[in-house]
Amino acid sequence: MRTLLNVTMSENDTRMLVILLIVLLFVFLVMGLLGMAIRKVCQLQAGVIDQQMGEPVRYKVVSDPVHFKKLANKKNNRILVKEAVAPLLIGFVALMFYLIYAGLTDEWGRNYFGEFGTLLFTFDFKNATYSDFWGFKNVLVDWPPVIAPSPKAEFWPSYVLCPLVIVSVTYYLIVIQGFLSRLLYLHRICRDVFDVSLKNYKYYDHLGTDPYGRPLNPTETPVKEPTPNEQPKK
């Protein structure tokens, strides 16, 4: 007995499946690239901790995991403060610009990011084609129209404020990600540096043996047999 499943799809359904597959492929690609970037940043930040803590460990400044973690945390916090100065300064400039401009013009609720979008290529989802798709209503079934950039002179405050905010937030997130990467790495490496493992240790490999190859007791010393050159002369 053979059962045949006949699935009929309209043109809109086929188009929707193609769009869905392309979107999923794009999402997986972005996630993969983002994961690779995060892994690379973690490796770079681990090298920073190795460089900062190399000499204290080599010259016995720290001798246990507690002191290692304490010193490494101090160095990590100093790096965070040093690297966070730039994005916080940019954010402060953006805040002052907003307060001064909005205070002079009384435009506190102005759509700054909406106006900033006129510098970019955007999709017009309002005029896109929607339809029902396998029980789902108002599903996008075609590529939305693309709106070309159309900058306007009266939007200049948005063109100044939004880039400052975007750069400040992105820069600060990168700094925080580096701080967390170093923090996780130093908590892991502090155990490995002072780890004492007996996994590959063989007790009897460090003991001497008697002439029959049997291990001696720890209190005994191996008997060295004389070589032919050391034989006593008669």
Backbone torsions as a table, in degrees:
resi	resn	phi	psi	omega
1	MET	NA	129.5	-177.4
2	ARG	-124.5	132.9	-179.4
3	THR	-109.3	129.6	179.2
4	LEU	-107.4	131.3	178.4
5	LEU	-107.2	113.1	-177.7
6	ASN	-104.3	111.9	-179.9
7	VAL	-110.6	121.9	178.3
8	THR	-105.6	133.9	-178.8
9	MET	-126.4	137.7	177.1
10	SER	-79.1	175.0	179.5
11	GLU	-65.5	-37.2	177.7
12	ASN	-66.1	-38.7	178.2
13	ASP	-63.7	-43.1	179.1
14	THR	-63.3	-43.2	179.4
15	ARG	-64.0	-39.2	179.5
16	MET	-65.3	-40.1	178.2
17	LEU	-63.7	-40.7	178.6
18	VAL	-62.8	-44.8	179.2
19	ILE	-63.2	-41.1	-179.5
20	LEU	-63.7	-42.6	178.7
21	LEU	-64.5	-40.4	179.0
22	ILE	-65.5	-41.4	178.9
23	VAL	-64.4	-43.3	178.6
24	LEU	-63.5	-41.4	177.5
25	LEU	-62.1	-41.9	178.9
26	PHE	-65.3	-40.6	179.5
27	VAL	-64.3	-44.2	178.9
28	PHE	-63.5	-37.8	179.1
29	LEU	-65.5	-44.5	179.3
30	VAL	-64.6	-41.3	179.1
31	MET	-64.2	-39.7	177.5
32	GLY	-64.4	-45.2	178.2
33	LEU	-64.3	-38.8	178.2
34	LEU	-65.3	-41.0	177.5
35	GLY	-63.9	-40.7	177.4
36	MET	-64.1	-39.7	179.4
37	ALA	-65.4	-42.3	179.6
38	ILE	-64.7	-40.6	178.8
39	ARG	-63.9	-40.1	179.2
40	LYS	-65.6	-41.5	179.1
41	VAL	-64.0	-40.0	178.5
42	CYS	-62.1	-40.2	177.8
43	GLN	-64.7	-41.3	178.4
44	LEU	-65.3	-41.2	180.0
45	GLN	-69.8	-31.8	174.7
46	ALA	-64.0	-36.9	176.0
47	GLY	-64.3	-31.2	177.5
48	VAL	-65.1	-44.2	178.1
49	ILE	-64.8	-40.7	178.1
50	ASP	-60.6	-40.2	-179.7
51	GLN	-70.0	-39.9	-177.8
52	GLN	-72.2	-33.9	-174.2
53	MET	-103.6	2.1	-178.4
54	GLY	-63.6	-52.0	-177.8
55	GLU	-68.3	-42.6	177.1
56	PRO	-58.3	-35.8	178.3
57	VAL	-75.8	-40.0	-176.7
58	ARG	-66.1	-38.0	-178.0
59	TYR	-98.1	18.1	172.9
60	LYS	61.8	29.1	174.2
61	VAL	-68.2	-36.7	173.6
62	VAL	-115.1	140.6	-175.0
63	SER	-130.2	5.9	178.4
64	ASP	-154.4	163.3	-177.1
65	PRO	-60.6	-31.8	-177.4
66	VAL	-65.9	-48.7	179.4
67	HIS	-68.2	-35.0	177.2
68	PHE	-61.0	-47.6	-178.4
69	LYS	-65.5	-39.0	-179.4
70	LYS	-64.1	-46.4	-179.9
71	LEU	-69.0	-40.5	180.0
72	ALA	-65.1	-37.3	177.4
73	ASN	-65.1	-39.1	177.3
74	LYS	-62.9	-45.3	179.0
75	LYS	-65.0	-38.2	179.7
76	ASN	-66.0	-40.4	178.2
77	ASN	-65.7	-37.9	177.6
78	ARG	-64.9	-39.9	177.6
79	ILE	-63.9	-40.1	178.9
80	LEU	-61.2	-47.3	-179.8
81	VAL	-62.0	-42.7	-178.6
82	LYS	-64.7	-42.6	-177.3
83	GLU	-78.4	-23.8	-177.6
84	ALA	-82.4	-9.1	-178.3
85	VAL	-62.3	-46.5	-176.0
86	ALA	-61.8	-53.5	-179.6
87	PRO	-64.7	-34.6	178.1
88	LEU	-68.1	-35.3	177.4
89	LEU	-66.5	-42.3	177.2
90	ILE	-63.0	-41.9	177.2
91	GLY	-63.1	-36.7	178.0
92	PHE	-65.6	-39.8	177.5
93	VAL	-63.4	-42.4	178.6
94	ALA	-63.4	-42.0	179.0
95	LEU	-63.8	-43.6	179.3
96	MET	-64.8	-39.0	177.9
97	PHE	-62.4	-43.1	-179.6
98	TYR	-65.0	-45.4	-178.0
99	LEU	-63.9	-42.1	-178.5
100	ILE	-68.7	-47.8	-177.3
101	TYR	-67.0	-47.9	-179.1
102	ALA	-66.0	-32.7	178.1
103	GLY	-68.8	-33.6	-180.0
104	LEU	-79.3	-34.1	-175.1
105	THR	-104.0	-8.2	-177.4
106	ASP	58.5	37.9	178.2
107	GLU	-111.4	62.5	-177.9
108	TRP	-71.4	-34.5	-177.1
109	GLY	-99.4	21.8	-178.8
110	ARG	-66.4	143.9	-179.9
111	ASN	-82.1	79.0	-175.5
112	TYR	-67.2	-43.9	-177.7
113	PHE	-71.8	-30.8	174.8
114	GLY	-64.9	-40.7	177.0
115	GLU	-70.2	-34.4	177.8
116	PHE	-64.4	-28.0	178.8
117	GLY	-64.6	-16.1	178.3
118	THR	-70.7	-10.7	175.3
119	LEU	-87.3	-6.6	-172.8
120	LEU	-118.4	160.7	169.0
121	PHE	-76.0	126.8	-178.6
122	THR	-129.5	162.6	177.7
123	PHE	-99.1	136.9	179.2
124	ASP	-93.1	85.7	-178.0
125	PHE	-73.0	-19.3	179.2
126	LYS	-67.6	-34.7	-178.3
127	ASN	-102.1	17.2	178.9
128	ALA	-79.8	168.9	-178.9
129	THR	-95.2	125.0	179.4
130	TYR	-120.2	151.2	179.8
131	SER	-158.6	173.6	176.0
132	ASP	-84.3	139.1	-176.9
133	PHE	-138.4	105.1	176.3
134	TRP	51.4	48.2	176.8
135	GLY	93.3	-13.9	178.6
136	PHE	-93.8	135.1	-177.8
137	LYS	-100.3	150.7	176.9
138	ASN	55.1	52.9	177.7
139	VAL	-99.0	136.4	179.6
140	LEU	-67.0	123.0	-175.4
141	VAL	-117.7	4.3	179.6
142	ASP	-152.9	157.2	178.5
143	TRP	-63.1	131.1	178.8
144	PRO	-70.2	154.3	177.1
145	PRO	-61.5	145.6	179.9
146	VAL	-95.9	130.1	178.8
147	ILE	-99.4	122.6	-179.8
148	ALA	-74.4	155.9	177.6
149	PRO	-59.7	139.3	179.2
150	SER	-141.9	73.7	-178.0
151	PRO	-65.6	148.4	178.7
152	LYS	-130.4	144.5	-175.3
153	ALA	-65.0	-32.6	-177.3
154	GLU	-74.0	-8.5	178.9
155	PHE	-94.0	13.6	-174.7
156	TRP	-59.1	-33.2	177.4
157	PRO	-61.4	-37.6	178.2
158	SER	-68.0	-35.7	179.3
159	TYR	-68.1	-20.9	177.3
160	VAL	-92.3	-45.3	-173.3
161	LEU	-71.7	-46.9	-173.6
162	CYS	-63.7	-45.1	176.4
163	PRO	-59.9	-37.8	177.6
164	LEU	-62.2	-43.0	-179.8
165	VAL	-66.8	-44.0	-178.4
166	ILE	-64.0	-45.2	179.4
167	VAL	-64.0	-42.5	-178.7
168	SER	-63.2	-47.8	-178.3
169	VAL	-66.5	-44.9	-179.6
170	THR	-63.7	-45.6	178.9
171	TYR	-59.8	-44.3	-178.7
172	TYR	-66.4	-38.4	177.5
173	LEU	-63.6	-38.0	176.9
174	ILE	-64.7	-40.8	178.3
175	VAL	-63.6	-43.6	179.1
176	ILE	-65.0	-40.0	178.6
177	GLN	-62.8	-39.1	176.1
178	GLY	-65.3	-40.5	178.1
179	PHE	-61.5	-45.8	179.7
180	LEU	-66.4	-36.6	177.4
181	SER	-62.6	-44.5	177.5
182	ARG	-65.2	-38.3	-179.0
183	LEU	-64.3	-46.3	178.7
184	LEU	-64.6	-39.1	-178.7
185	TYR	-67.2	-42.9	-177.4
186	LEU	-69.5	-31.6	176.3
187	HIS	-68.4	-29.5	178.1
188	ARG	-82.6	-42.1	-175.0
189	ILE	-73.5	-24.7	-179.5
190	CYS	-64.5	-26.3	175.8
191	ARG	-81.9	-34.7	-177.5
192	ASP	-73.5	-34.3	-177.1
193	VAL	-64.0	-39.9	-177.2
194	PHE	-106.3	21.8	-178.4
195	ASP	-74.4	130.9	175.4
196	VAL	-113.0	107.9	-175.8
197	SER	-114.6	140.2	176.0
198	LEU	-106.6	21.0	-174.7
199	LYS	-61.8	-46.5	-177.1
200	ASN	-105.5	15.4	-178.4
201	TYR	-87.4	130.0	177.2
202	LYS	-115.4	118.3	-173.5
203	TYR	-62.8	-45.2	-173.6
204	TYR	-78.7	-10.1	176.9
205	ASP	-69.1	-20.5	-177.2
206	HIS	-98.9	5.1	178.6
207	LEU	-103.5	154.7	175.5
208	GLY	-77.5	172.4	179.4
209	THR	-128.1	154.0	176.0
210	ASP	-83.7	175.9	-179.1
211	PRO	-56.6	-19.4	-179.6
212	TYR	-94.6	5.2	177.6
213	GLY	84.3	8.4	179.4
214	ARG	-88.2	140.7	-179.4
215	PRO	-66.8	140.1	177.2
216	LEU	-81.2	163.7	172.3
217	ASN	-69.5	154.1	-179.1
218	PRO	-59.0	-25.6	-178.5
219	THR	-83.3	-12.1	-178.5
220	GLU	-93.3	156.1	175.7
221	THR	-112.9	142.8	-178.3
222	PRO	-64.8	142.4	177.5
223	VAL	-86.4	119.1	-179.7
224	LYS	-85.4	119.6	179.2
225	GLU	-78.1	138.7	179.6
226	PRO	-68.1	141.7	176.2
227	THR	-81.8	166.8	-179.8
228	PRO	-56.6	-33.6	-179.4
229	ASN	-73.4	-19.1	-178.0
230	GLU	-98.4	6.1	179.3
231	GLN	-63.0	135.6	179.8
232	PRO	-65.1	141.3	179.7
233	LYS	-80.6	138.4	177.5
234	LYS	-87.4	NA	NA
